[in-house]
Structures are given as structure tokens and as C-alpha cells.
Amino acid sequence: MDKDAVIERLKKELNLPNFKGRLEEKDYTEEDYQKIKKDLDDYFENYVRNVEN
């Protein structure tokens, strides 16, 4: 999938309608996508949620 497809999928799956990620122009595999998704989720848990509490 291309960069735009990855961004659209992240918006839907992570419920981030205004997400504007900066990704490299390349074809992404499902494995690439899952790593990006996990990294975003980890970032949220470690840096955003901790501030909220």
C-alpha cells in the first residue's frame, strides 16, 4: 500500500480523523504498517496518556 493508504487506514483504525503523518513515499507491506501502528500506539501510551494521568 502507498503512503496515503497507510495514513487513511491509521485514521480509521486508531480513530484519529485529523492524523497527518509524515511518511516516506514508498510501498508499505502489512508488516511495515503494523510496526507504524504499534509505534504510534506506544508513543500515545508512553507520552500522551502519562501526561493525562
QUIFEN-V372320 format. One record per residue. RES is the residue in one letter. SS is DSSP state (H for helix, E for strand, C for the rest). PSI is psi in whole degrees, -180 to 180 (999 if undefined). Layout:
res=RES ss=SS psi=PSI
res=RES ss=SS psi=PSI
This chain:
res=M ss=C psi=153
res=D ss=C psi=177
res=K ss=H psi=-45
res=D ss=H psi=-37
res=A ss=H psi=-39
res=V ss=H psi=-46
res=I ss=H psi=-44
res=E ss=H psi=-41
res=R ss=H psi=-41
res=L ss=H psi=-41
res=K ss=H psi=-44
res=K ss=H psi=-50
res=E ss=H psi=-32
res=L ss=C psi=4
res=N ss=C psi=52
res=L ss=C psi=76
res=P ss=C psi=-24
res=N ss=C psi=13
res=F ss=C psi=130
res=K ss=C psi=73
res=G ss=C psi=152
res=R ss=C psi=105
res=L ss=C psi=153
res=E ss=C psi=145
res=E ss=C psi=100
res=K ss=C psi=173
res=D ss=C psi=129
res=Y ss=C psi=137
res=T ss=C psi=171
res=E ss=H psi=-37
res=E ss=H psi=-43
res=D ss=H psi=-46
res=Y ss=H psi=-46
res=Q ss=H psi=-36
res=K ss=H psi=-44
res=I ss=H psi=-46
res=K ss=H psi=-45
res=K ss=H psi=-42
res=D ss=H psi=-42
res=L ss=H psi=-43
res=D ss=H psi=-43
res=D ss=H psi=-43
res=Y ss=H psi=-47
res=F ss=H psi=-49
res=E ss=H psi=-41
res=N ss=H psi=-31
res=Y ss=H psi=-30
res=V ss=H psi=-53
res=R ss=H psi=-37
res=N ss=H psi=-32
res=V ss=H psi=-35
res=E ss=H psi=-32
res=N ss=C psi=999
